[in-house]
Amino acid sequence: MDSWIWWLLAAVGLGIPLVLTAMPEFAMFAVGAGAAAGAAALGVGVVGQFLIFVGVSVALLVFVRPIAYRQLKQGPGLRTGIDALTGATAIVQEQVDGQGGRIKLNGEIWSARALNPGSVYEPGQQVDVVEIQGATALVV
């Protein structure tokens, strides 16, 4: 059996733990084995194939792995719940001042209070939600 077939079998074999454990390192080793299979198909000797496997695998581990983990740690950019309401624009329904009032935020009526106690917002005026405290929106 040709050596490139063995390298392809190694690549597939490294893909199995990737699927089972979801560890991206196995994919990097599988790509290295695929590169070695390509080198074997082109007639590179066994030592060269092994060096290509190690070189490609190590290069991927050194350069790609940190980028992949940084992307995984960031998480999705989708804000939900109270975080999604912060920064939203609302319409004043009942006069809002430092004591209270009502706004329409995302189609719902919310109790609101002016962030600056001296500020007063009249019905129909647009305000921005700065923070949510309990069931009350602080607006400016």
N, C-alpha and C positions, 0 to 999 in steps of 0.2 A: 504494500500500500504506500502511496506517495506521502511525503511528509506534510504537504499542504493540507491533505485530508485530516491528518492528525491535529494540525493546528486549528482547523475548522471545528473538529470535534471538541477540542479544548475550549474554543470560544463559546460553543453551545453549552458545554458543561459549566462554564463560568456564568452563563446567563441564567441557569437554573437557580443558584443561590440568590442571584439578583432579584428574581421574581419572588422567591420565598421570603427573603429578609428585607427587601427594599433598600439595600445598601448600595449606593452608586459606585462604590469602589470596585465591585464585581464587574460592572459595565466597563470600567476603565481597563481592567485586566482582559476582558473579552475583546475589546477593541485592539489591545496590544496583540492578542492571539490572532485576530483577523489580519493585522498588519504583517505578522510573521507568516501567515498562510499566503498572503500575497507575495511576500519575498520568496517563499519556497516555490511558488508557482513560476516565478521569474528565474529560478535556478540558483538562488543564493544558498550558500552552504549552511550546515546545521549550526555552526557557531554564529554566523551572521544572523540567522533566523532568531536564535535565542537572544542575541544582543538587540535586535530590532524589537522583539517582544518586551524585553526589560526596558529599553529606552522609551518606547511609546507609552508603556504602562506608567513608568515613573514620571514622564513628562505630563501625562494627564493628571496623575495624582498631585503633582506639584502646582500645576497651573489651573486646572479646571476645578478640582475638588474645593478649594477655598471659595471660589466664585459660586459654586453650587450651594454650599452650606450658607453663605451669606444671603443668597436668595431665599433659601428655606426659612431662615430665621426672621426675615422681614415680614413674612405672612402676607395675607391678602390686603389690598388697599381699600377694601370695602368697609365702610363705617356703618354700624348698625346701632339700634337702640338710642340711648341718650347721646352718644357720640355723633350720630348722624344729624341730630337736631341742632347741635352747637354750630353756630355760623349760618344757620338758615334764616331766611327772611320771613317775617310774619306781618299780618295786617291787624291793627288795633281794632277791637270790637267795642270795648268799653274803655273809657279813659284810664290810662296807665300812668301811675305816679310811683313815688317811693313807698306807698302803702299797699298798692295792689292795682288790679284791673284785669281785663281779659283780652286775649289775642287769638287770632285764628292762625294756627301753625300746622302745615301739611294737612289741611282739611279738618282739623280738630280744634275745638275751643280749649284753650289753656288759660290757667290763671297766670298772671304776669306781674312783675314788679320792675320799676325802672332801676337800673344799676346805680345811677346817680340819683340820690334822694331828691334833689331839687328839680329834676327833669319831669316834664309832663308831656304825654303823647296823646293826641286826640284821635277819636274814631276815624278810620279810613287811612290813617298814616302808616307808612311802612316802617318797621323796626327790625333790627337784627338781634338774634338770640345769642347772647354771650355765654350763658351758662344755664344749666338746669339744676335747680335745688329742690329735690323731692318732686312735687308736682307743680312747681312754680318756675316759670322761665324768667331769667333776668335779661332785660333788653336794653338796647341803646338806640 
